[in-house]
Amino acid sequence: MPLARRLAIAAALLAIPFAADAPAQTKYPVSPVTLVTHSSPGGGSDVFLRELIKHLTPIMGTTFAVDNVRGGSGAAAMAKVAKAPPNGGMFYATTPTYIQTSLLSKPEIGYDGLDPLVVVFLDPEVIYTRTQSPFRTLADAVAHARNNPGRGKWGAANPASLERIALEQLKKKAGVQAAVVSHEGGGDLMINVLNGTLDFGIGEIQELRAQLEAGKVRLLGVVSEKRLPDFPDVPTAREQGLDVVVTKFRGLAGPKGMPDELAAQWEQAVRAALATEAYRAEYTKESLIPAVMGRAEARAFTTKFAGEVAQTLRELGVIK
C-alpha cells in the first residue's frame, strides 16, 4: 500500500472514537518478555518500548523488561535477539536503523536474521536546535553551512541510522560541506545539541518532548511530506527548498521460528492497546501515526523498505 494512502487511512482512524478499555484477551504464555533496543535510555526506541509496555501489560497479562544493548549501531542487539529461543520471550525494537546497519556494516546477523513481528507506528522526523541558537529555520542552518564550508556540525543517531542518511542526503542536495556527527542514541545526541557542540540534530518528537515543553529546544523543520498537526507553524524541509523526506517506522522483530499463534496474539494485543483512550492520548501527543501491520504484512513491508534503502545508499555512493 502506498505511504500516502496509509497515512490517509491512519488519519481517518484517528478520527474514530475508541473504547476506553481494551477487550480482555487470552493471557500470553511467556513471562517475563524482554524487549531489546540498541537505543540509549531516553532515546526514541527506548521511549517507544517503555510507553508501549505500559499499555500491553494489562492486555497480555505478562511482565516486560527493556534491555538497552549498545554496540555496533544495533548489531549487538540484533545478534542477541536472533540467538534467543523462538518461544516469544524476546524481541527487538525495529526501526530503519537495523536495515541500514545490516547493509552498511554487514554484521554477523543482519535484519534478515530476524523475523518481523509487527509494525506499530510511522514516526515523523524533525530537525531541532537549542533555543539560544541563532538559527530560526532549517534553511538558516543550511545557509550557515554553505557560507562557512566545513564548519557546520550536524548531529544524528548512530552511524547506520535513517537520520544519518537523511542528513547526508541533505548535504548532497543543498551542496554544502558539513560534518555529520553520529551518536549511540537520541539521548546522547540531545546533550550535544543543548551544549552547542552541534548546530542541530534530527530525531522524533517523543524523544524531544520534555525539552520542547521546557523551552530548551526549537524545531527548525519537519522531514516528512506534511507539517505536523501539533506544530503547524513548523515548515517541512521541502517548503524550505530542501527536498528531503524521511519515512521512519517502529515495530518489533523476533527470532525466526516463533509460532504463528503467538505472532497473531501480538498483533491483536497491539491493536487493542492502540485502541485505548490512554495510549491514544500518548501517541497522538508524540505525533506518532498508527500503522499496524501483522507478521505477513510486516515481512513484506520490511523487504520492500530494505530494497529502497539499498537504492538510496547506492545513489549516495555509500555501497555498490
Buried (B, 14 or more C-beta within 10 A) or exposed (E): EEEEEBBEBBEEBBEEEBEEEBEEBEEBBBEEBBBBBBBBEBBBBBBBBBBBBBBBBBBBBBEBEBBBBBEBBBBBBBBBBBEBEBBBBBBBBBBBBBBBBBBBBEBEBBBBBBBBBBBBBBBBBBBBBBEEBEBEBBBBBBBBBBEEEEEBBBBBBBBBBBBBBBBBBBBEBBEBEBBBBBBBBBBBBBBBBBEEEBBBBBBBBBBBBEBBEEEBBBBBBBBBBBBBEEBEEBBBBBBBEBEBBBBBBBBBBBBEEBEEEBBEBBBBBBBBBBBBEEBBEBBBEBBBBBBBBBBEBBBEBBEEBBEEBBEBBEEEEBBE
